[in-house]
Amino acid sequence: MAHGMTHNAPNVPGRPESWSMSQAPIPLRPHLLRRAHLRVLVAGMDLAQSSLARRDVLRAAGRFFGRPFRSAQTLSDHLNESDAHSHFYPWLLWDARLGEAPLGARMMERWPPSSAERLILCRLLETEVDVYQVNGSNAHATVLEHLATGRCVPVCEPVLQVTAVEREILIARVVELEDIALLDAVHACLPAPARRGLIRAGRRLPGLVREARLAHLLRASGRALDRINRQTVRLTGPAGEPWMRATVVFAIEQPLALRRSLGRLAAAGHLLERGSSRYAIADDTFGPTGATIRVHGERLYATTTSVQRCRELRACVEEGGDGVRFLCTLYRDLEELIDPSQWDEREEGELQSVLQDWVDEVLARFPDTPQASLGDITPREAVRTRRGRNQVLALLRTVEQISEVAGPSYSRAVATIWSDLTR
């Protein structure tokens, strides 16, 4: 099979004789192998679906799912209800014990493959599911680290190049050929903190029969996610509600009077200057502690972390702010900001403003403010126990992650708070 070719364009009327297509080789082999792999997958899925009524397949499904199946219909219903096709079909084709050979081996006889398809089939029958971590991606390949050995494998899969998240853990089947690696199936995607648990699970694979490996890794992934969820303290508003950014917008009718009022409040210690025409509220004289006030043009924006505190903030501003008129309230769900890897660089300026407002309020009197996520006790009380220290540390780590965009001063503030709590 040709590894590449060079094609010179003929002279075309209306174009200079020197014009020609690129002289760089066109990489045909990876393209042809990906097409052959796709044809093998389609034929394999057809074979798996048409084999569900076989007794040995029903018995194999019972071993895989840990429950009996008496007919193809009950098995099909279970696959639909649990959305388990992507797990079961590859396992049935390449791993399950069905007599002397896996189901996929029969494709050689029932569906005469081409030489490329035969190569893919043979490698699939030799390839076992394993654990990988995404190390990076470029225009040509996604680099996966085989966790058991540390070996890096460049995988040629366009979809993975678009969707892969660096450091993500994959339970996957990677078909390695002499000069290309193809992704056959991904059975689970896990966050980076699952790495240690999946390394332990991967080390046990050599001691397991082939058909037991996928179920073992899926159970391990479930345990890893449970551990991560137990260790994660969800960020919430003061009363335990989902965290958000609520902004009350006012029209400024008397700009000079308003600026004098803000200056007096700052001089009295009720407001803390955070930049040009931006303040954090230092006590409840002018609204919820830690909430922020921003003056921009003919508008005043007062921002806090919950609907309830938003009402309090509006009342305080209307009472104490000279020459302001309420216009509207804007709400923004902050849940998507948990994962900085998903942020668009074009929005980073806006996100920094959003996060500065939010972090200001979260960090205000944090050590001595009861937190719903800590069982309505203060972080200072929580750190007296080992479990409480872990919960407070998890909460601060989440805040610190978000503070990376809010600005360096916020990251330092988080570190200072932890130092104060653990003296």
C-alpha positions as CSV (number, residue, x, y, z in Angstrom):
1,M,0.0,0.0,0.0
2,A,1.4,3.4,-1.0
3,H,2.4,5.6,1.9
4,G,1.9,8.8,0.0
5,M,1.9,10.3,-3.5
6,T,2.9,13.5,-5.2
7,H,0.6,15.0,-7.9
8,N,1.6,17.8,-10.2
9,A,-1.3,19.7,-11.7
10,P,-1.3,20.0,-15.5
11,N,-1.2,23.4,-17.1
12,V,-4.6,25.1,-16.9
13,P,-5.7,27.7,-19.4
14,G,-5.8,31.1,-17.8
15,R,-3.1,30.2,-15.2
16,P,0.6,30.7,-15.3
17,E,2.6,27.6,-16.4
18,S,4.5,27.8,-13.1
19,W,1.3,27.1,-11.1
20,S,1.1,23.7,-9.5
21,M,-0.4,22.0,-6.6
22,S,1.6,21.5,-3.4
23,Q,4.5,19.1,-3.8
24,A,4.1,17.8,-0.2
25,P,3.0,14.1,-0.1
26,I,-0.6,13.4,0.6
27,P,-0.8,11.0,3.6
28,L,-3.0,8.4,2.1
29,R,-2.3,5.5,4.4
30,P,-3.8,7.0,7.6
31,H,-6.9,8.1,5.6
32,L,-7.3,4.6,4.1
33,L,-6.8,2.9,7.4
34,R,-9.4,5.1,9.1
35,R,-11.9,4.3,6.4
36,A,-11.1,0.6,6.7
37,H,-11.6,0.9,10.5
38,L,-14.9,2.6,10.0
39,R,-16.1,-0.2,7.7
40,V,-15.0,-2.8,10.2
41,L,-16.9,-1.0,13.0
42,V,-20.1,-0.8,10.9
43,A,-19.9,-4.5,10.0
44,G,-19.1,-5.4,13.6
45,M,-22.1,-3.5,15.0
46,D,-24.3,-5.2,12.5
47,L,-23.0,-8.6,13.6
48,A,-23.4,-7.8,17.3
49,Q,-26.9,-6.7,16.9
50,S,-27.9,-9.7,14.8
51,S,-26.4,-12.1,17.4
52,L,-28.3,-11.0,20.5
53,A,-30.6,-14.0,20.4
54,R,-27.7,-16.6,20.5
55,R,-27.6,-18.5,23.8
56,D,-23.9,-18.0,24.2
57,V,-24.3,-14.2,23.7
58,L,-27.1,-14.1,26.3
59,R,-24.9,-16.0,28.7
60,A,-22.0,-13.6,28.0
61,A,-24.3,-10.6,28.6
62,G,-25.3,-12.2,31.9
63,R,-21.6,-12.3,32.9
64,F,-21.0,-8.7,31.8
65,F,-24.0,-7.1,33.4
66,G,-24.3,-9.5,36.4
67,R,-27.9,-10.4,35.7
68,P,-29.6,-13.1,33.5
69,F,-31.2,-12.4,30.1
70,R,-33.7,-14.9,28.6
71,S,-34.2,-13.4,25.2
72,A,-32.8,-10.9,22.7
73,Q,-35.6,-8.6,23.5
74,T,-34.8,-8.4,27.2
75,L,-31.1,-7.8,26.4
76,S,-32.0,-5.2,23.8
77,D,-34.3,-3.4,26.3
78,H,-31.6,-3.4,28.9
79,L,-29.1,-1.9,26.5
80,N,-31.5,0.9,25.5
81,E,-32.5,1.7,29.1
82,S,-28.9,1.8,30.4
83,D,-27.4,3.3,27.2
84,A,-24.8,0.5,27.3
85,H,-24.3,-0.2,23.6
86,S,-21.0,1.5,23.5
87,H,-19.7,-0.7,26.3
88,F,-21.3,-4.0,25.4
89,Y,-20.9,-4.3,21.6
90,P,-17.1,-3.8,21.6
91,W,-16.7,-6.1,24.5
92,L,-18.9,-8.7,22.8
93,L,-17.0,-8.5,19.6
94,W,-13.4,-8.5,20.9
95,D,-13.3,-9.7,24.5
96,A,-16.2,-12.1,25.4
97,R,-15.5,-15.8,25.6
98,L,-17.8,-17.4,22.9
99,G,-16.4,-20.8,22.3
100,E,-13.0,-20.9,20.8
101,A,-12.9,-17.4,19.4
102,P,-14.6,-14.0,20.1
103,L,-17.6,-13.0,18.0
104,G,-15.5,-10.5,15.9
105,A,-13.3,-13.4,14.6
106,R,-16.2,-14.7,12.6
107,M,-16.2,-11.5,10.5
108,M,-13.3,-13.0,8.6
109,E,-15.6,-15.7,7.3
110,R,-19.0,-14.0,7.0
111,W,-17.7,-10.7,5.6
112,P,-14.7,-11.1,3.3
113,P,-12.5,-8.1,4.2
114,S,-10.0,-6.2,2.1
115,S,-6.3,-6.4,3.1
116,A,-6.6,-3.1,5.1
117,E,-9.8,-4.3,6.8
118,R,-8.2,-7.7,7.6
119,L,-5.2,-5.9,9.2
120,I,-7.6,-3.8,11.4
121,L,-9.6,-6.9,12.3
122,C,-6.5,-8.8,13.4
123,R,-5.2,-6.0,15.5
124,L,-8.7,-5.5,17.2
125,L,-8.7,-9.1,18.2
126,E,-5.3,-8.6,19.8
127,T,-6.1,-5.2,21.4
128,E,-7.4,-5.0,25.0
129,V,-9.1,-2.1,26.7
130,D,-6.8,0.0,28.9
131,V,-6.4,3.3,30.7
132,Y,-4.9,6.4,29.1
133,Q,-4.5,10.1,29.9
134,V,-4.7,12.9,27.3
135,N,-1.3,14.6,27.2
136,G,-2.0,17.1,24.5
137,S,-3.4,17.6,21.0
138,N,-2.4,19.3,17.7
139,A,-3.6,19.4,14.1
140,H,-2.2,15.9,13.4
141,A,-2.8,13.7,16.5
142,T,-3.9,13.5,20.1
143,V,-1.1,12.2,22.4
144,L,-2.3,9.6,24.9
145,E,-0.2,8.4,27.8
146,H,-0.6,4.7,28.6
147,L,-0.9,5.0,32.4
148,A,0.5,1.5,33.2
149,T,3.8,2.1,31.3
150,G,4.0,5.9,30.8
151,R,4.4,5.3,27.0
152,C,3.0,8.0,24.8
153,V,0.8,7.0,21.8
154,P,-0.1,9.6,19.1
155,V,-3.7,8.7,18.1
156,C,-5.0,9.7,14.7
157,E,-8.7,10.5,15.4
158,P,-10.1,13.9,14.2
159,V,-13.1,13.8,16.7
160,L,-10.7,13.2,19.6
161,Q,-8.5,16.1,18.5
162,V,-11.5,18.4,18.8
163,T,-13.1,17.1,22.0
164,A,-10.1,15.9,24.0
165,V,-9.4,17.8,27.3
166,E,-5.8,17.8,28.4
167,R,-5.1,15.6,31.5
168,E,-8.5,13.8,31.0
169,I,-8.5,10.1,31.8
170,L,-9.9,7.7,29.2
171,I,-10.8,4.1,29.5
172,A,-10.3,3.2,25.8
173,R,-9.4,0.7,23.2
174,V,-6.5,2.0,21.1
175,V,-5.5,0.0,18.0
176,E,-1.8,0.4,17.4
177,L,-0.4,-0.3,13.9
178,E,3.1,0.1,12.7
179,D,2.8,3.7,11.7
180,I,-0.5,4.9,13.1
181,A,-2.7,4.4,16.1
182,L,-6.5,4.5,15.8
183,L,-9.2,5.0,18.6
184,D,-11.7,2.1,18.5
185,A,-13.8,2.9,21.5
186,V,-13.9,5.2,24.6
187,H,-15.8,3.6,27.4
188,A,-15.4,6.3,30.1
189,C,-14.0,9.8,30.4
190,L,-12.9,10.9,33.9
191,P,-11.3,14.1,35.4
192,A,-7.6,14.2,36.2
193,P,-8.1,13.6,39.9
194,A,-9.1,10.0,39.0
195,R,-5.6,9.2,37.8
196,R,-4.3,7.5,41.0
197,G,-7.3,5.2,41.3
198,L,-7.2,4.2,37.7
199,I,-3.5,3.5,37.8
200,R,-4.2,1.1,40.6
201,A,-7.0,-0.5,38.7
202,G,-4.8,-0.7,35.6
203,R,-2.0,-2.6,37.5
204,R,-4.5,-5.4,38.2
205,L,-5.4,-5.9,34.5
206,P,-2.6,-8.5,33.8
207,G,-4.0,-10.8,36.4
208,L,-7.5,-10.8,35.0
209,V,-8.9,-12.8,32.1
210,R,-9.6,-10.6,29.0
211,E,-13.4,-10.6,29.3
212,A,-13.2,-9.3,32.9
213,R,-11.1,-6.3,32.2
214,L,-13.6,-3.8,30.9
215,A,-16.1,-4.4,33.8
216,H,-13.2,-4.1,36.3
217,L,-12.2,-0.7,34.8
218,L,-15.8,0.6,34.7
219,R,-16.2,-0.3,38.4
220,A,-13.0,1.4,39.2
221,S,-14.1,4.5,37.3
222,G,-17.3,4.6,39.3
223,R,-15.4,4.4,42.6
224,A,-13.0,7.1,41.5
225,L,-15.9,9.5,40.6
226,D,-17.5,8.7,44.0
227,R,-14.3,9.6,45.8
228,I,-14.0,12.9,43.8
229,N,-17.6,13.8,44.5
230,R,-17.2,13.1,48.3
231,Q,-14.1,15.3,48.4
232,T,-15.6,18.2,46.4
233,V,-17.4,20.9,48.3
234,R,-19.9,22.6,46.1
235,L,-19.8,26.3,46.0
236,T,-23.2,27.8,47.0
237,G,-24.8,31.0,48.1
238,P,-25.1,32.0,51.8
239,A,-28.2,29.9,52.3
240,G,-26.9,26.9,50.3
241,E,-28.6,27.9,47.0
242,P,-26.8,27.5,43.6
243,W,-24.1,30.1,43.3
244,M,-24.8,32.9,40.9
245,R,-24.1,36.6,40.2
246,A,-27.0,39.0,40.7
247,T,-26.5,42.5,39.6
248,V,-28.9,45.4,40.4
249,V,-28.6,48.2,37.8
250,F,-29.4,51.8,38.7
251,A,-29.6,55.0,36.6
252,I,-27.4,57.7,38.1
253,E,-29.5,60.9,38.2
254,Q,-27.1,63.0,40.3
255,P,-23.6,61.9,39.5
256,L,-21.8,64.4,41.8
257,A,-24.0,63.6,44.8
258,L,-23.5,59.9,44.3
259,R,-19.7,60.2,44.1
260,R,-19.7,62.3,47.3
261,S,-21.7,59.6,49.0
262,L,-19.4,56.9,47.9
263,G,-16.4,58.9,49.0
264,R,-17.8,59.5,52.5
265,L,-18.7,55.7,52.8
266,A,-15.1,54.8,51.8
267,A,-13.6,57.3,54.2
268,A,-15.7,55.9,57.0
269,G,-14.5,52.3,56.2
270,H,-17.8,51.1,54.9
271,L,-16.5,50.6,51.4
272,L,-13.1,49.4,50.2
273,E,-11.7,50.8,46.9
274,R,-11.0,48.0,44.4
275,G,-10.0,50.2,41.5
276,S,-11.3,53.1,39.5
277,S,-15.0,53.7,40.5
278,R,-15.2,50.2,41.9
279,Y,-15.8,49.3,45.6
280,A,-16.3,46.3,47.8
281,I,-18.7,46.7,50.7
282,A,-16.9,46.3,54.0
283,D,-19.9,46.0,56.3
284,D,-23.7,45.9,56.1
285,T,-24.2,49.6,56.2
286,F,-24.5,49.7,52.4
287,G,-25.5,46.2,51.7
288,P,-24.3,42.6,52.1
289,T,-20.7,42.4,53.2
290,G,-18.3,41.7,50.3
291,A,-20.8,42.7,47.6
292,T,-19.5,45.2,45.1
293,I,-20.4,48.5,43.6
294,R,-19.3,49.7,40.2
295,V,-19.9,53.1,38.6
296,H,-19.7,53.2,34.8
297,G,-21.0,56.2,32.9
298,E,-24.5,56.9,33.9
299,R,-25.1,53.6,35.5
300,L,-24.3,52.1,39.0
301,Y,-24.0,48.3,39.2
302,A,-24.4,46.7,42.6
303,T,-23.5,43.0,42.6
304,T,-23.9,40.1,45.0
305,T,-24.1,36.3,45.1
306,S,-27.8,35.4,45.7
307,V,-31.3,36.5,45.0
308,Q,-32.0,37.1,48.7
309,R,-28.9,39.3,49.2
310,C,-29.7,41.0,46.0
311,R,-33.0,42.3,47.5
312,E,-31.1,43.5,50.6
313,L,-28.5,45.2,48.4
314,R,-31.0,47.0,46.3
315,A,-32.8,48.4,49.4
316,C,-29.5,49.6,51.0
317,V,-28.4,51.3,47.8
318,E,-31.8,53.0,47.2
319,E,-31.7,54.2,50.8
320,G,-28.1,55.4,51.0
321,G,-27.2,56.2,47.4
322,D,-28.0,59.8,46.5
323,G,-29.6,60.3,43.1
324,V,-30.0,56.7,41.9
325,R,-33.1,55.1,40.2
326,F,-33.6,51.3,40.0
327,L,-33.7,50.0,36.4
328,C,-33.4,46.2,36.4
329,T,-31.8,43.1,38.0
330,L,-29.5,40.8,35.9
331,Y,-28.7,37.2,36.9
332,R,-25.9,35.1,35.7
333,D,-25.5,31.4,36.5
334,L,-21.8,30.9,37.5
335,E,-21.8,27.0,37.3
336,E,-20.0,27.0,34.0
337,L,-17.1,29.0,35.4
338,I,-16.1,26.0,37.6
339,D,-14.0,24.7,34.6
340,P,-11.5,27.4,33.4
341,S,-10.5,25.1,30.5
342,Q,-13.8,25.8,28.9
343,W,-13.4,29.6,28.9
344,D,-13.2,31.6,25.7
345,E,-10.2,33.9,25.6
346,R,-12.3,36.5,23.9
347,E,-14.5,36.6,27.0
348,E,-11.7,36.7,29.6
349,G,-12.1,40.4,30.4
350,E,-15.8,40.0,31.1
351,L,-15.1,36.8,33.1
352,Q,-12.4,38.6,35.2
353,S,-15.0,41.2,36.1
354,V,-17.6,38.6,37.0
355,L,-15.1,36.6,39.1
356,Q,-13.7,39.7,40.9
357,D,-17.2,40.6,42.1
358,W,-17.9,37.0,43.2
359,V,-14.6,36.3,44.9
360,D,-14.8,39.7,46.8
361,E,-17.9,38.5,48.4
362,V,-16.9,34.9,49.0
363,L,-13.7,35.9,50.7
364,A,-15.2,38.7,52.9
365,R,-15.1,37.4,56.5
366,F,-14.8,33.9,55.1
367,P,-13.1,32.3,58.1
368,D,-15.8,33.3,60.5
369,T,-18.9,33.2,58.3
370,P,-21.1,30.0,58.5
371,Q,-21.1,28.1,55.3
372,A,-24.0,25.9,54.2
373,S,-21.6,23.5,52.4
374,L,-19.8,22.9,55.8
375,G,-23.0,22.1,57.7
376,D,-23.7,25.8,58.7
377,I,-20.6,26.1,60.7
378,T,-17.7,28.5,60.1
379,P,-14.5,27.4,58.4
380,R,-12.6,28.3,61.6
381,E,-14.8,25.8,63.5
382,A,-14.6,23.2,60.7
383,V,-10.8,23.0,60.6
384,R,-10.7,21.6,64.1
385,T,-11.4,18.2,62.7
386,R,-9.6,16.3,60.0
387,R,-12.7,15.9,57.9
388,G,-13.5,19.6,58.3
389,R,-10.0,20.6,57.3
390,N,-10.3,18.6,54.1
391,Q,-13.7,20.2,53.3
392,V,-12.4,23.7,53.9
393,L,-9.3,23.0,51.8
394,A,-11.5,21.6,48.9
395,L,-13.6,24.7,49.1
396,L,-10.7,27.1,49.0
397,R,-9.0,25.1,46.2
398,T,-12.1,25.7,44.1
399,V,-12.1,29.4,44.9
400,E,-8.4,29.5,44.2
401,Q,-8.9,27.9,40.8
402,I,-11.4,30.6,39.9
403,S,-9.2,33.3,41.4
404,E,-6.5,32.6,38.7
405,V,-8.6,34.7,36.3
406,A,-9.9,37.1,38.9
407,G,-6.3,38.3,39.4
408,P,-3.1,37.5,41.4
409,S,-4.2,39.4,44.5
410,Y,-7.2,37.1,44.9
411,S,-5.0,34.0,44.7
412,R,-2.8,35.5,47.4
413,A,-5.8,36.2,49.5
414,V,-6.9,32.6,49.4
415,A,-3.5,31.5,50.5
416,T,-3.5,34.0,53.4
417,I,-6.9,32.7,54.6
418,W,-5.7,29.1,54.7
419,S,-2.6,30.2,56.6
420,D,-4.8,32.0,59.1
421,L,-7.1,29.1,59.6
422,T,-4.3,26.5,60.1
423,R,-2.1,28.5,62.6
